[in-house]
């Protein structure tokens, strides 16, 4: 990638602070570009070798940056100036509610990360980020432990959704650290590492308390909303697919192809389960619509064929 295209990519990222429309360019051996022309950090850099790039390739920097050659970020400056800015932004992103407006400068944070990568602070920045988020998740886990059973499911769903939402902003902001340190030196991916943090520090500690409550809610219609149940089950599957074995039937209702194909001998069981569900719906005030065209006694009749029953495997 030539210098002009590299600067163009940085400009696109900075103009889309939420990174909703970002798509990575094809992989290239070059290092990241400087921030977009016209930004406070345009032209920043010193053709310094990046600490995290195989081959120690030089950064592509515009030719008018010689006056910045001595602008080195010391460890003390990183600790006192750059990391506090990043830490403050991370705090806000981790605690925001869906739809909230976060008054942070994405361009400033993106620029801080870029400079720190160029100045060989990637390893320290990665360590600080993981420690910061780990501390946050430990607090989340402690708060969940104090919840009553009636609140537990909803609070877990809120914590999981809030964290996954925060990752949509945090991961793109640290894209240069991810690309030129985590991927190249650690052979991992930042998003995967952050998801694993939630698994290790929250979900693993609560899964055996959460699952019985989910199974109880499944057997008691409308104890929690279907959307909440779907959100938690899909989230748990994303965190650790092997948790399916704890409750295959529950997971099969929201995750396709969890159970094996339906057998013809099981069709009567499916019909009985469907009839039971219909009765529960009617007992809870859900009408079946216009019944005038149905014959008496047909309300709970299961109508189907072996071809359509294959879609009923989620109710095993």
MODAUR-V750001 format. One record per pair of residues at least 24 apart in sequence whose C-alpha atoms are under 10 Angstrom apart, sorted by the first residue. I is the first residue (numbers start at 1). J is the second residue. If there is no record, write none. Layout:
BEGIN
[[I:J] [I:J]]
END
This chain:
BEGIN
[[1:25] [1:26] [1:27] [1:28] [1:29] [1:30] [1:31] [1:32] [1:33] [1:60] [2:30] [2:33] [2:60] [3:30] [3:32] [3:33] [3:34] [3:59] [3:60] [3:61] [3:62] [4:33] [4:60] [4:61] [4:62] [5:33] [6:30] [6:31] [6:32] [6:33] [6:34] [6:35] [6:36] [6:60] [6:61] [7:32] [7:33] [7:34] [7:35] [7:36] [7:37] [7:42] [7:43] [7:60] [7:61] [7:62] [8:33] [8:34] [8:35] [8:36] [8:37] [9:33] [9:34] [9:35] [9:36] [10:34] [10:35] [10:36] [10:37] [10:110] [10:111] [11:35] [11:36] [11:37] [11:38] [11:39] [11:42] [11:107] [12:36] [13:106] [13:107] [13:110] [13:172] [13:173] [14:39] [14:105] [14:106] [14:107] [14:108] [14:110] [14:111] [14:173] [15:106] [15:107] [16:106] [16:107] [17:104] [17:105] [17:106] [17:107] [17:109] [17:110] [17:169] [17:172] [17:173] [18:106] [18:168] [18:169] [18:170] [18:172] [18:173] [19:106] [19:168] [19:169] [19:171] [19:172] [19:173] [20:168] [20:169] [20:172] [22:172] [27:179] [29:53] [29:54] [29:55] [29:57] [30:54] [30:56] [30:57] [30:58] [30:59] [30:60] [30:180] [31:56] [31:57] [31:58] [31:59] [31:60] [31:118] [31:176] [31:179] [31:180] [32:58] [32:59] [32:60] [32:61] [32:114] [32:117] [32:118] [32:175] [32:176] [32:177] [32:179] [32:180] [33:59] [33:60] [33:61] [33:62] [33:114] [33:176] [34:59] [34:60] [34:61] [34:62] [34:111] [34:114] [34:115] [34:118] [35:61] [35:107] [35:110] [35:111] [35:114] [35:115] [36:107] [36:111] [37:62] [39:107] [39:108] [39:111] [40:107] [40:108] [40:111] [41:107] [41:108] [41:111] [41:112] [41:114] [41:115] [42:111] [43:68] [44:68] [44:69] [44:71] [44:111] [44:114] [44:115] [44:118] [45:69] [45:70] [45:71] [45:72] [45:114] [45:115] [45:118] [45:119] [46:70] [46:71] [46:72] [46:118] [46:119] [47:118] [48:72] [48:118] [48:119] [48:120] [49:117] [49:118] [49:119] [49:120] [50:116] [50:117] [50:118] [50:119] [50:120] [50:121] [50:122] [50:180] [50:181] [51:117] [51:118] [51:119] [51:120] [51:121] [51:122] [51:123] [51:180] [51:181] [51:185] [52:117] [52:118] [52:120] [52:121] [52:122] [52:123] [52:177] [52:178] [52:179] [52:180] [52:181] [52:182] [52:183] [52:184] [52:185] [52:186] [53:179] [53:180] [53:181] [53:183] [53:184] [53:185] [54:180] [54:181] [54:184] [54:185] [58:118] [59:118] [71:119] [72:115] [72:116] [72:118] [72:119] [73:115] [73:116] [73:118] [73:119] [73:120] [73:121] [74:116] [74:119] [74:120] [74:121] [75:119] [75:120] [75:121] [75:124] [78:112] [78:115] [78:116] [78:119] [78:121] [78:124] [78:125] [79:124] [79:125] [79:128] [81:112] [82:109] [82:111] [82:112] [82:113] [82:115] [82:116] [82:125] [83:109] [83:112] [83:113] [83:116] [83:124] [83:125] [83:128] [83:129] [85:109] [85:112] [86:110] [86:112] [86:113] [86:125] [86:128] [86:129] [86:173] [86:174] [87:128] [87:129] [87:132] [87:133] [89:170] [90:129] [90:132] [90:133] [90:166] [90:167] [90:169] [90:170] [90:173] [91:132] [91:133] [91:136] [91:166] [92:166] [93:162] [93:163] [93:165] [93:166] [93:167] [93:168] [93:169] [93:170] [94:133] [94:136] [94:137] [94:159] [94:162] [94:163] [94:164] [94:165] [94:166] [94:167] [94:169] [94:170] [95:136] [95:159] [95:162] [95:163] [95:165] [95:166] [96:162] [96:163] [96:165] [96:166] [97:158] [97:161] [97:162] [97:163] [97:165] [97:166] [98:158] [98:161] [98:162] [98:165] [98:166] [106:169] [106:172] [106:173] [107:173] [108:173] [109:173] [109:174] [110:172] [110:173] [110:174] [110:175] [110:176] [111:173] [111:174] [111:176] [112:173] [112:174] [113:173] [113:174] [113:175] [113:176] [113:177] [114:173] [114:174] [114:175] [114:176] [114:177] [115:176] [116:176] [116:177] [117:174] [117:176] [117:177] [117:178] [117:180] [117:181] [118:176] [118:177] [118:180] [120:181] [121:177] [121:181] [122:176] [122:177] [122:178] [122:180] [122:181] [122:182] [123:177] [123:181] [123:182] [123:185] [125:174] [125:177] [126:174] [126:177] [126:178] [126:181] [126:182] [126:190] [129:170] [129:174] [129:194] [130:190] [130:193] [130:194] [130:197] [133:163] [133:194] [133:197] [133:198] [134:194] [134:197] [134:198] [134:200] [134:201] [134:202] [135:201] [136:198] [136:201] [137:163] [137:197] [137:198] [137:199] [137:200] [137:201] [137:202] [138:197] [138:198] [138:200] [138:201] [138:202] [139:201] [139:202] [140:198] [140:201] [140:202] [141:198] [141:201] [141:202] [141:203] [141:204] [141:205] [141:206] [142:201] [142:202] [142:205] [144:202] [144:205] [144:206] [145:205] [145:206] [145:209] [149:209] [149:210] [149:213] [150:213] [150:223] [150:224] [152:206] [152:209] [152:210] [152:213] [153:209] [153:210] [153:211] [153:213] [153:214] [153:217] [153:224] [153:228] [153:229] [153:232] [154:224] [154:225] [154:228] [154:229] [154:232] [156:202] [156:203] [156:206] [156:210] [156:228] [156:232] [157:228] [157:229] [157:230] [157:231] [157:232] [157:233] [157:235] [158:228] [158:231] [158:232] [159:198] [159:202] [160:198] [160:199] [160:202] [160:203] [160:231] [160:232] [160:235] [160:236] [161:231] [161:232] [161:235] [163:194] [163:195] [163:198] [164:191] [164:194] [164:195] [164:198] [164:235] [167:191] [167:194] [167:195] [170:194] [192:239] [195:238] [195:239] [195:240] [196:239] [196:240] [197:239] [198:239] [199:236] [199:238] [199:239] [199:240] [200:239] [203:235] [203:236] [203:239] [203:240] [204:239] [204:240] [207:236] [207:243] [207:246] [208:246] [211:243] [211:246] [211:247] [211:250] [212:246] [212:247] [214:247] [214:250] [215:247] [215:249] [215:250] [218:250] [220:280] [221:277] [221:280] [221:281] [221:284] [222:281] [222:284] [229:253] [229:254] [230:254] [230:255] [248:314] [248:316] [249:313] [249:314] [249:315] [249:316] [250:314] [250:315] [250:316] [251:314] [251:315] [252:313] [252:314] [252:315] [252:316] [253:312] [253:313] [253:314] [253:315] [253:316] [254:314] [255:314] [256:311] [256:313] [256:314] [257:311] [257:313] [257:314] [258:313] [258:314] [259:313] [259:314] [259:315] [259:316] [260:310] [260:313] [260:314] [261:309] [261:310] [261:311] [261:312] [261:313] [261:314] [262:306] [262:307] [262:309] [262:310] [262:311] [262:312] [262:313] [262:314] [262:316] [263:306] [263:309] [263:310] [263:313] [264:305] [264:306] [264:309] [264:310] [266:309] [266:313] [266:316] [267:304] [267:305] [267:306] [267:309] [267:310] [267:312] [267:313] [268:302] [269:315] [269:316] [270:302] [270:309] [270:312] [270:313] [270:314] [270:315] [270:316] [271:300] [271:301] [271:302] [271:303] [271:304] [271:309] [271:312] [272:300] [272:301] [272:302] [273:302] [273:315] [273:316] [274:300] [274:301] [274:302] [274:312] [274:315] [275:299] [275:300] [275:301] [275:302] [276:300]]
END
